[in-house]
């Protein structure tokens, strides 16, 4: 990861993690700032150009740190579904990613007050067990070498039995643990989709191998065929993908599988279009239904059912979650 | 268009031959009036060049943070190119500063320029390059300023060129207006077609859309009779593209 500029909030300098991160990024310009939003939320930022020269913002997160899961996100049947943003934005560059519509910048933020996150989780846990997706607005596992955030969430899970953590990734990470309440969720797309729309991510075969290895370590593994992207030969592409997965992964050992077609809030889509004028995915003529942009309903249904049928060849239906 | 702004004539005189239009703004608040006269568009670039007070006399810096001493506001030009030039934060004062400490740069315009131009252009379209000319105690003469800027002109040229890169206003409309007239679209439908054209450019499907329109013409569907038949054409375009 090459960050040319690192903006550091004044109060973030008080946290040891800040020093650790800065030590790992020699040569970058360090700029002392008052508040991360002064940089992150600037108007008229060129997110396309920023993606080529990403900056890192190190900050302290005040206010809400744990959020109720959004309706367009899969809860996997879990009650008390939350997500947490200990980082914002992603080192990868997926053309379809909702973060492109959610944030006004391509720069990343890493929050260093992890002990406050710990306290928030513990407060919520006092009300009952909870399920936290910790890597929705970023890829914590891909960034773990720099930030240690994935390790933090794993430690949280180890010390709190009633906390279930999902760590979702498009990296080919080497899982060496098997924590019963940590789910490693690998997002898998056909190589054609990876090549065209998932820039800088690990190849799909290396992700499949990583998932297979994690399973053999005894780790909980989730496969996410989500979002399914409509490319010209999508049937062949998804059939090949799932056959490749099935040849290397024992589906009976998977915790579960997620299947879902591409969808995005129409509000995010509008912002994404403005920020990424040359994005084929953003400008596709989606069908807008109840504030959600998705493929035309018949196509959407056909794509989801097609992939669902393919996955059902290798595992029971009850293990597969769909978003609608 | 790249606008190169300097506060002083003696700064500008060292910049002849650089790409872009050099404008002398005047010092401090006066700069605001002159910047207001430039009709900036969002794709324009602004490069502010000038001297400043700083402890390392003769050094040139790209500015990565501008702080207004008067308002406390902070501005962050996005430096998205690698020029190899040292970077520093700078503070803008409304009065002359007579003493500067280590690692401190001061001027009288940058924050005003930021405030004005960042209302129009993206922060990545703004670069500020300052040369430390004095430590606040002994001011240079006009000739000395020109010479000081001149010694950095190669660095400034490089920044100007890097800032100007990718300077294209891409258009996403390609269907002739005469054809759109024939479709009898409402304003709402015209906006929909605009988005469709944009998608076709982003995905390289312009020829497919133009071919489809020709097919409609050969089938007698274009020119449309009214908005209703126009709507039917639009729906057929959606079906085809989806």
Interface residues (C-beta under 8 A of the other chain):
Chain A: X4 X5 X7 X29 X31 X32 X33 X34 X38 X39 X42 X43 X44 X45 X46 X49 X50 X52 X53 X55 X273 X277 X278 X279 X280 X282 X283 X284 X285 X287 X295 X296 X299
Chain B: X42 X64 X65 X74 X76 X78 X79 X80 X81 X82 X87 X89 X118 X120 X121 X122 X123 X124 X125 X166 X170 X172 X195 X196 X198 X199 X202 X203 X238 X241 X242
